[in-house]
Amino acid sequence: MSKLNGILNELESQLQYFDITNPAISSVSVGWHIDHSCLVIIKITETMQASDPLKYKSKFSIMKQLVFLMGKFPRGKADAPKSVLPNDVITHEELVIKIQSARAAIKALSNCAKNKFFLHPIFGNLNTPDTIQFLGIHTKHHLSIIKDMLK
């Protein structure tokens, strides 16, 4: 969990650049990537907390295995679900609140039973340990995009 908190700290360190865009790298702003990353952490944690661990069923996914082994996603290959898309207008103040909410979600996630889960559209059901790993990979993916945007 401390690894995920560390990645969130790195994301937070980019807040000062929230309004920067670089169309050669991404069609959206740094703030969008920060907001989206926080929304993913928050929404997935909410879904996991509401899940029934007795209904968890693991299913092999070659895509999941590849992504988890490599520790990264290919860029531009998937679209985010509407529930984790940021609003059109993103403010610094809202991002500070989202970072705080993401921290609280990570803390809540650390208290989830092992087989609490959420259904990922490509990887299938991810239990708590897999979700923690997924969130780390996902957040690092957007952090990498931000860093490329700022070069």
MIDOSE-1310 file (N, C-alpha, C; in nm, 2 decimals, decimal comma, always signed):
residues 151
mskl	+0,08/-0,12/+0,00/+0,00/+0,00/+0,00/+0,09/+0,13/+0,00; +0,20/+0,12/+0,07/+0,29/+0,23/+0,07/+0,34/+0,27/-0,07; +0,35/+0,17/-0,16/+0,40/+0,19/-0,29/+0,29/+0,28/-0,37; +0,16/+0,24/-0,35/+0,05/+0,31/-0,41/+0,05/+0,46/-0,36
ngil	+0,07/+0,47/-0,23/+0,07/+0,61/-0,17/+0,19/+0,69/-0,22; +0,30/+0,62/-0,25/+0,42/+0,69/-0,30/+0,39/+0,74/-0,45; +0,32/+0,66/-0,52/+0,28/+0,70/-0,66/+0,19/+0,81/-0,66; +0,09/+0,81/-0,56/+0,00/+0,92/-0,54/+0,07/+1,05/-0,50
nele	+0,17/+1,04/-0,42/+0,26/+1,15/-0,38/+0,32/+1,21/-0,51; +0,37/+1,13/-0,60/+0,43/+1,18/-0,72/+0,33/+1,25/-0,81; +0,21/+1,19/-0,81/+0,10/+1,26/-0,89/+0,07/+1,39/-0,83; +0,06/+1,40/-0,70/+0,04/+1,53/-0,63/+0,14/+1,63/-0,66
sqlq	+0,27/+1,59/-0,67/+0,37/+1,68/-0,70/+0,36/+1,75/-0,84; +0,27/+1,70/-0,92/+0,24/+1,76/-1,05/+0,13/+1,86/-1,06; +0,07/+1,88/-0,94/-0,05/+1,97/-0,93/-0,02/+2,11/-0,99; +0,10/+2,16/-0,97/+0,13/+2,29/-1,01/+0,12/+2,31/-1,16
yfdi	+0,12/+2,20/-1,23/+0,12/+2,20/-1,38/-0,02/+2,16/-1,44; -0,12/+2,17/-1,35/-0,25/+2,11/-1,39/-0,31/+2,17/-1,51; -0,28/+2,29/-1,55/-0,34/+2,35/-1,67/-0,26/+2,34/-1,79; -0,15/+2,27/-1,79/-0,06/+2,25/-1,90/-0,11/+2,14/-2,00
tnpa	-0,11/+2,17/-2,13/-0,14/+2,08/-2,23/-0,02/+2,06/-2,32; -0,02/+1,95/-2,39/+0,08/+1,92/-2,49/+0,02/+1,82/-2,59; -0,05/+1,88/-2,69/-0,12/+1,80/-2,79/-0,04/+1,69/-2,86; +0,09/+1,71/-2,86/+0,17/+1,60/-2,93/+0,18/+1,48/-2,84
issv	+0,15/+1,49/-2,71/+0,15/+1,37/-2,62/+0,01/+1,33/-2,59; -0,08/+1,42/-2,55/-0,21/+1,39/-2,50/-0,31/+1,50/-2,54; -0,43/+1,47/-2,57/-0,53/+1,57/-2,61/-0,59/+1,64/-2,49; -0,56/+1,60/-2,37/-0,61/+1,65/-2,25/-0,50/+1,71/-2,16
svgw	-0,54/+1,79/-2,06/-0,44/+1,85/-1,97/-0,38/+1,76/-1,87; -0,27/+1,81/-1,80/-0,21/+1,74/-1,69/-0,32/+1,72/-1,58; -0,40/+1,82/-1,56/-0,50/+1,82/-1,46/-0,60/+1,71/-1,48; -0,63/+1,69/-1,61/-0,73/+1,58/-1,65/-0,67/+1,44/-1,61
hidh	-0,54/+1,42/-1,63/-0,47/+1,30/-1,60/-0,47/+1,28/-1,45; -0,45/+1,38/-1,37/-0,45/+1,37/-1,23/-0,59/+1,34/-1,18; -0,69/+1,41/-1,23/-0,83/+1,39/-1,19/-0,87/+1,25/-1,22; -0,85/+1,21/-1,34/-0,88/+1,07/-1,39/-0,82/+0,97/-1,30
sclv	-0,69/+0,98/-1,27/-0,63/+0,88/-1,19/-0,69/+0,87/-1,05; -0,72/+0,99/-0,99/-0,79/+0,99/-0,86/-0,93/+0,93/-0,87; -1,00/+0,96/-0,97/-1,14/+0,91/-0,99/-1,13/+0,75/-0,99; -1,03/+0,70/-1,07/-1,02/+0,56/-1,08/-1,00/+0,49/-0,94
iiki	-0,91/+0,55/-0,86/-0,88/+0,50/-0,73/-1,01/+0,50/-0,64; -1,08/+0,62/-0,65/-1,20/+0,64/-0,56/-1,31/+0,55/-0,60; -1,34/+0,54/-0,73/-1,46/+0,46/-0,78/-1,43/+0,31/-0,76; -1,31/+0,27/-0,79/-1,29/+0,13/-0,78/-1,29/+0,09/-0,63
tetm	-1,24/+0,17/-0,55/-1,25/+0,14/-0,40/-1,39/+0,13/-0,36; -1,48/+0,22/-0,40/-1,62/+0,22/-0,36/-1,68/+0,09/-0,41; -1,65/+0,05/-0,53/-1,71/-0,07/-0,59/-1,66/-0,19/-0,51; -1,54/-0,20/-0,48/-1,48/-0,31/-0,40/-1,55/-0,32/-0,26
qasd	-1,56/-0,21/-0,20/-1,62/-0,21/-0,06/-1,76/-0,26/-0,06; -1,84/-0,24/-0,17/-1,97/-0,29/-0,18/-1,98/-0,43/-0,23; -1,87/-0,49/-0,28/-1,87/-0,63/-0,33/-1,89/-0,73/-0,23; -1,93/-0,85/-0,27/-1,95/-0,97/-0,18/-1,83/-1,06/-0,21
plky	-1,74/-1,07/-0,12/-1,62/-1,16/-0,15/-1,66/-1,31/-0,18; -1,77/-1,35/-0,14/-1,81/-1,49/-0,16/-1,85/-1,50/-0,31; -1,87/-1,39/-0,38/-1,91/-1,40/-0,53/-1,79/-1,39/-0,62; -1,67/-1,37/-0,56/-1,55/-1,35/-0,64/-1,51/-1,48/-0,71
kskf	-1,49/-1,47/-0,84/-1,44/-1,58/-0,92/-1,33/-1,53/-1,00; -1,21/-1,60/-0,99/-1,10/-1,56/-1,07/-1,11/-1,63/-1,21; -1,06/-1,56/-1,31/-1,06/-1,62/-1,44/-0,93/-1,58/-1,51; -0,87/-1,67/-1,57/-0,74/-1,64/-1,64/-0,76/-1,53/-1,75
simk	-0,67/-1,44/-1,76/-0,67/-1,34/-1,86/-0,53/-1,31/-1,91; -0,50/-1,35/-2,03/-0,37/-1,33/-2,09/-0,33/-1,18/-2,09; -0,42/-1,09/-2,11/-0,40/-0,95/-2,11/-0,36/-0,90/-1,97; -0,43/-0,95/-1,87/-0,40/-0,91/-1,74/-0,26/-0,96/-1,70
qlvf	-0,23/-1,09/-1,74/-0,09/-1,14/-1,71/+0,02/-1,06/-1,77; +0,00/-1,02/-1,90/+0,10/-0,94/-1,97/+0,12/-0,80/-1,90; +0,01/-0,74/-1,88/+0,01/-0,60/-1,82/+0,08/-0,61/-1,68; +0,03/-0,70/-1,60/+0,09/-0,71/-1,46/+0,23/-0,75/-1,46
lmgk	+0,27/-0,84/-1,56/+0,41/-0,88/-1,57/+0,50/-0,76/-1,61; +0,46/-0,69/-1,72/+0,53/-0,57/-1,77/+0,52/-0,45/-1,67; +0,41/-0,44/-1,60/+0,39/-0,33/-1,51/+0,36/-0,20/-1,58; +0,30/-0,21/-1,70/+0,26/-0,10/-1,78/+0,16/-0,13/-1,88
fprg	+0,08/-0,02/-1,92/-0,02/-0,03/-2,02/+0,04/+0,02/-2,15; -0,01/-0,03/-2,27/+0,03/+0,04/-2,39/-0,06/+0,17/-2,40; +0,00/+0,27/-2,45/-0,07/+0,40/-2,46/-0,17/+0,40/-2,58; -0,29/+0,46/-2,55/-0,39/+0,49/-2,65/-0,46/+0,37/-2,70
kada	-0,46/+0,26/-2,62/-0,53/+0,14/-2,66/-0,67/+0,11/-2,60; -0,70/+0,19/-2,50/-0,83/+0,17/-2,43/-0,89/+0,31/-2,39; -1,02/+0,31/-2,39/-1,10/+0,43/-2,34/-1,15/+0,41/-2,20; -1,14/+0,51/-2,12/-1,19/+0,51/-1,99/-1,34/+0,50/-1,98
pksv	-1,40/+0,43/-1,89/-1,55/+0,43/-1,87/-1,59/+0,57/-1,83; -1,71/+0,61/-1,87/-1,77/+0,74/-1,84/-1,76/+0,78/-1,69; -1,78/+0,68/-1,60/-1,78/+0,70/-1,46/-1,65/+0,76/-1,40; -1,54/+0,74/-1,48/-1,41/+0,79/-1,43/-1,35/+0,90/-1,53
lpnd	-1,44/+0,96/-1,60/-1,40/+1,07/-1,69/-1,42/+1,21/-1,61; -1,32/+1,29/-1,60/-1,33/+1,42/-1,53/-1,42/+1,51/-1,60; -1,47/+1,61/-1,53/-1,55/+1,72/-1,58/-1,47/+1,80/-1,68; -1,54/+1,88/-1,76/-1,47/+1,97/-1,86/-1,38/+2,07/-1,79
vith	-1,43/+2,13/-1,68/-1,35/+2,23/-1,61/-1,29/+2,17/-1,49; -1,15/+2,18/-1,48/-1,08/+2,13/-1,37/-1,00/+2,24/-1,30; -1,02/+2,25/-1,17/-0,95/+2,35/-1,09/-0,85/+2,29/-1,00; -0,75/+2,37/-0,97/-0,65/+2,33/-0,87/-0,71/+2,29/-0,74
eelv	-0,81/+2,36/-0,69/-0,87/+2,33/-0,56/-0,94/+2,20/-0,57; -1,01/+2,17/-0,68/-1,08/+2,04/-0,69/-0,98/+1,93/-0,70; -0,87/+1,95/-0,76/-0,77/+1,84/-0,77/-0,71/+1,81/-0,63; -0,69/+1,92/-0,55/-0,64/+1,89/-0,41/-0,73/+1,81/-0,33
ikiq	-0,86/+1,83/-0,35/-0,97/+1,75/-0,28/-0,97/+1,61/-0,33; -0,95/+1,60/-0,46/-0,95/+1,46/-0,52/-0,83/+1,38/-0,47; -0,72/+1,44/-0,46/-0,60/+1,38/-0,41/-0,63/+1,33/-0,27; -0,69/+1,41/-0,18/-0,72/+1,38/-0,05/-0,82/+1,26/-0,04
sara	-0,92/+1,26/-0,13/-1,02/+1,16/-0,14/-0,95/+1,03/-0,19; -0,86/+1,04/-0,28/-0,78/+0,92/-0,33/-0,70/+0,86/-0,21; -0,64/+0,94/-0,13/-0,57/+0,89/-0,01/-0,66/+0,82/+0,08; -0,78/+0,87/+0,11/-0,87/+0,81/+0,19/-0,92/+0,67/+0,13
aika	-0,93/+0,67/+0,00/-0,98/+0,55/-0,07/-0,87/+0,44/-0,06; -0,74/+0,48/-0,07/-0,63/+0,38/-0,05/-0,63/+0,33/+0,09; -0,65/+0,41/+0,18/-0,66/+0,36/+0,32/-0,77/+0,26/+0,34; -0,89/+0,29/+0,28/-1,01/+0,20/+0,29/-0,98/+0,07/+0,22
lsnc	-0,91/+0,08/+0,10/-0,87/-0,04/+0,03/-0,78/-0,13/+0,11; -0,70/-0,07/+0,19/-0,61/-0,15/+0,27/-0,68/-0,24/+0,37; -0,80/-0,20/+0,40/-0,89/-0,27/+0,50/-0,99/-0,37/+0,43; -0,98/-0,38/+0,30/-1,08/-0,47/+0,23/-1,03/-0,61/+0,24
aknk	-1,12/-0,70/+0,26/-1,09/-0,85/+0,26/-1,03/-0,88/+0,12; -0,95/-0,99/+0,13/-0,87/-1,03/+0,01/-0,96/-1,05/-0,11; -1,08/-1,11/-0,10/-1,16/-1,14/-0,22/-1,27/-1,04/-0,24; -1,26/-0,92/-0,18/-1,35/-0,81/-0,23/-1,30/-0,79/-0,37
fflh	-1,38/-0,74/-0,46/-1,34/-0,74/-0,60/-1,42/-0,63/-0,68; -1,36/-0,60/-0,80/-1,44/-0,52/-0,90/-1,42/-0,59/-1,04; -1,51/-0,57/-1,13/-1,50/-0,63/-1,26/-1,44/-0,53/-1,35; -1,32/-0,56/-1,40/-1,25/-0,48/-1,50/-1,29/-0,52/-1,63
pifg	-1,32/-0,43/-1,72/-1,38/-0,46/-1,86/-1,29/-0,55/-1,94; -1,16/-0,55/-1,92/-1,07/-0,63/-2,00/-1,01/-0,75/-1,92; -0,97/-0,72/-1,79/-0,90/-0,82/-1,71/-0,99/-0,91/-1,63; -1,12/-0,88/-1,63/-1,21/-0,96/-1,55/-1,21/-0,92/-1,40
nlnt	-1,25/-1,01/-1,31/-1,26/-0,98/-1,17/-1,12/-0,96/-1,11; -1,10/-0,85/-1,04/-0,97/-0,83/-0,97/-1,00/-0,82/-0,83; -0,94/-0,91/-0,75/-0,95/-0,91/-0,60/-0,86/-0,80/-0,54; -0,86/-0,79/-0,41/-0,79/-0,67/-0,35/-0,64/-0,67/-0,39
pdti	-0,57/-0,78/-0,37/-0,43/-0,77/-0,41/-0,40/-0,73/-0,56; -0,49/-0,79/-0,65/-0,47/-0,75/-0,79/-0,52/-0,61/-0,81; -0,62/-0,56/-0,74/-0,66/-0,42/-0,76/-0,55/-0,33/-0,72; -0,49/-0,35/-0,61/-0,38/-0,27/-0,56/-0,27/-0,26/-0,67
qflg	-0,24/-0,37/-0,72/-0,14/-0,38/-0,83/-0,19/-0,30/-0,95; -0,31/-0,32/-0,99/-0,37/-0,25/-1,11/-0,37/-0,10/-1,09; -0,41/-0,06/-0,97/-0,41/+0,09/-0,94/-0,27/+0,15/-0,95; -0,17/+0,08/-0,90/-0,03/+0,12/-0,91/+0,01/+0,14/-1,06
ihtk	-0,02/+0,03/-1,14/+0,02/+0,04/-1,28/-0,06/+0,15/-1,35; -0,19/+0,16/-1,32/-0,27/+0,26/-1,39/-0,22/+0,40/-1,36; -0,20/+0,43/-1,23/-0,15/+0,56/-1,19/-0,02/+0,60/-1,24; +0,07/+0,50/-1,24/+0,21/+0,52/-1,30/+0,20/+0,55/-1,45
hhls	+0,10/+0,48/-1,52/+0,08/+0,51/-1,66/+0,04/+0,66/-1,69; -0,05/+0,71/-1,61/-0,08/+0,85/-1,63/+0,03/+0,94/-1,58; +0,10/+0,91/-1,48/+0,21/+0,99/-1,43/+0,32/+0,99/-1,54; +0,34/+0,88/-1,61/+0,44/+0,88/-1,73/+0,39/+0,97/-1,84
iikd	+0,26/+0,97/-1,87/+0,21/+1,06/-1,97/+0,23/+1,21/-1,93; +0,20/+1,24/-1,80/+0,22/+1,38/-1,75/+0,37/+1,42/-1,77; +0,46/+1,33/-1,73/+0,60/+1,36/-1,74/+0,65/+1,39/-1,88; +0,59/+1,31/-1,97/+0,62/+1,33/-2,12/+0,56/+1,46/-2,16
mlk	+0,45/+1,50/-2,12/+0,38/+1,62/-2,15/+0,47/+1,74/-2,11; +0,54/+1,73/-2,00/+0,61/+1,84/-1,94/+0,76/+1,85/-1,99; +0,80/+1,75/-2,07/+0,94/+1,75/-2,13/+0,95/+1,87/-2,22
